[in-house]
Structures are given as structure tokens and as C-alpha cells.
Amino acid sequence: MRNILSHANLEILEQFAWSNVLLAFDYDGTLAPIVENPEHADMRKTTRRLLGELARIYPCVVISGRAQADVNRWLQGVGIEDAIGNHGVEPWKATTRMRDDVRTWLPVLHGALAHLKGVTIEDKDFSLAIHYRHSREKKKARRAILEAASRLGDVRIIGGKQVINLVPKGAPHKGMALERERERLGCDTAIYVGDDETDEDVFALDEPGRLLTIRVGAKRGSAASYYIPRQAEVDELLRVLIGTRRKAEQRRRVGR
Ligand SMILES: [Mg+2]
């Protein structure tokens, strides 16, 4: 993994910025800092302003694990093309059947996890997120959640930052959502930025020259090609992307 913001790698960022590129971002931990309470998941003011500026010169989408309505709430007024929710399920595969399947998991999990303090089950209709950030015995909580989840049958278990995500097996993931959005918006290439295990579905697409993958924070074992060192540097990444496209447009005008 290489730092995309280091001088030597700016050229690859420029190549993508000059192409017919879709910019796609995860939300929590990527555009917004991770917070103790997910109800306070605002972006920094600077990030919000830069994202708005970016959305005027590039097609931009957000692909989040949050429910679509929830992530839309945080992005209101920014002007991005689209927000995809539930790790890629919403809106295009959000069926009643999928919701009913997820609903059958709830009593099982409530029964198995009720005794664990600080563990909460977030029902997002098409997937569940079981948070253990507020547990005092995180290892024990995590083990119990995984054990209970393994009894559910057709479930895909995806870890995360003090959260276990449960998604219906065979549901579209973030990688599929990205491909679909790129096609829908008629883009040739894409840049994706994410920070967590569910973003590995995009990082693993491995399409050199067509997809540029950037992880927030370097991590051994991640399939992403590049990283930015910390979440706060997302502002710098957005600034560089804005600057590069403006430069490209100027050159085009001069060349005409
Ligand atoms: Mg994230």
C-alpha cells in the first residue's frame, strides 16, 4: 500500500482525475470521523464544503452501510448524485423478501445477546449492525455475537470497527454497487475511498487502470492499492481532486 498523497503518487491520481471518472466514498470513518454515538456523524464543515465543490465538477456517490434514508440525512444539501445504503442493497435490491429474511434474525439475536451490556442491535431493515463499542468486555461480546450470528443460516457476517454486520447471503455488496453506479452514470473509471472491512468488497475488484482504491489508514492485508494516513486527510484528498480537474479543464480550454 502506498500513500496516495505522497508526491510520487500524485500522478496516478491526476490520470484518474482527468478521465471520465466516478468518485465514490464510504461515509462513516471516511467522509465523517468515527464517533462514539452514530447519531452525531456529521462531516467536518470543511469536508462538507469540499464535497459540495467536488460534486459540481465530478459525478459523486456515497456507498454506505447505513440505511439509505439515514445516510441521505447526513448528505442533505451537498448535491451528490446518489447515496447507496445497506452496503449496496438499497435501493436496487431492497425487496420485501429480503426485509422479511432479516426480520427473522431479530428474535434469535435478541434472545442470545440480551445478557450482554453495551451491545446494541441496529435494525436497518435489509441488514443488521450489532455494535459492541460500549461493551466493557469487547472480546467476550464479539465472540458471543459471532456465535449467535453463525446460527442464523443464510447470513453473511462482515466485521467492522467494533461492529458486526449481518447481511443476507447473496445480497449485492459495495463492489457490485460501485460497478452499477459507474455504468448508470456512464463513467469509464472510478475512485473509491473507504475505511473498513465492508469496503474490501470494492478494494477486491482489482481492475488496474479502471479502479483506484484508497483506504483510510494503511492496513496489512487490505486489498486497497493506496491509502491516506488518517481520516482528517480526506480534506486534502478532496482538495487535490478539485485542483487537478480544474487544471485539466484549463488546459483543455487553452488547447482548443
Ligand atoms: Mg466506514
Boltz pocket constraint, residues with backbone or C-beta under 6 A from the ligand:
constraints:
  - pocket:
      binder: B
      contacts: [[A, 26], [A, 27], [A, 28], [A, 29], [A, 30], [A, 194], [A, 195], [A, 196]]
      max_distance: 6.0
